[in-house]
Amino acid sequence: MPKGVKCLVEECVYYAHEACVAESIEVRSNGNDIVGTDKGTLCATFSYRDFDDGHIRHQQSAPQ
């Protein structure tokens, strides 16, 4: 991952110390017609890290 890709989503399996450690990322429009703001985009690489039971459950974000 190139330097400068900051991530603050601690619930993602690719999060490490405010950085994304995924080999690559995919950012998409979320289809809500407000792509001109950060609310109109999403990280399609996101995979949920379950902190409750200590196991990691891979749950890819779904395009909307």
C-alpha positions in Angstrom: 0.0 0.0 0.0 1.4 3.4 -0.9 2.4 5.7 1.9 -0.3 8.4 2.6 -3.3 6.0 2.6 -4.7 6.8 6.0 -7.4 4.6 7.5 -9.2 5.2 10.8 -11.6 2.3 10.7 -10.5 0.1 13.5 -13.2 -2.4 12.7 -11.5 -3.4 9.5 -9.1 -6.4 9.3 -6.8 -4.2 7.2 -6.4 -1.5 9.8 -3.0 -1.1 11.5 -2.0 2.0 13.4 -4.1 4.5 11.3 -3.0 2.9 8.0 -4.5 0.5 5.6 -2.3 -2.7 5.1 -4.4 -4.2 2.3 -2.4 -5.1 -0.8 -4.7 -2.9 -2.8 -8.0 -1.0 -2.2 -11.1 -0.3 -4.1 -13.1 2.9 -3.5 -16.6 3.1 -5.1 -19.5 5.4 -5.3 -22.2 4.2 -3.0 -24.9 5.1 -5.5 -26.7 7.7 -3.5 -26.2 10.6 -5.9 -24.1 12.6 -3.4 -20.6 11.6 -4.7 -19.5 15.2 -4.3 -19.1 14.5 -0.6 -17.4 11.8 1.5 -20.8 10.4 2.2 -21.1 9.4 -1.4 -18.1 7.0 -1.4 -17.2 3.7 0.3 -14.2 1.4 0.7 -15.1 -1.8 -1.1 -12.0 -3.5 0.4 -13.4 -3.2 4.0 -13.7 -6.5 5.8 -15.2 -6.5 9.3 -13.0 -7.5 12.3 -15.1 -9.0 15.1 -13.7 -7.9 18.4 -16.4 -9.6 20.6 -15.3 -13.2 20.3 -11.6 -12.7 19.3 -12.3 -14.3 15.8 -12.0 -12.4 12.6 -15.1 -12.6 10.4 -14.5 -11.5 6.8 -17.5 -9.6 5.7 -17.0 -7.6 2.5 -18.9 -4.4 2.2 -21.6 -4.7 -0.4 -22.1 -2.2 -3.1 -25.4 -0.3 -2.8 
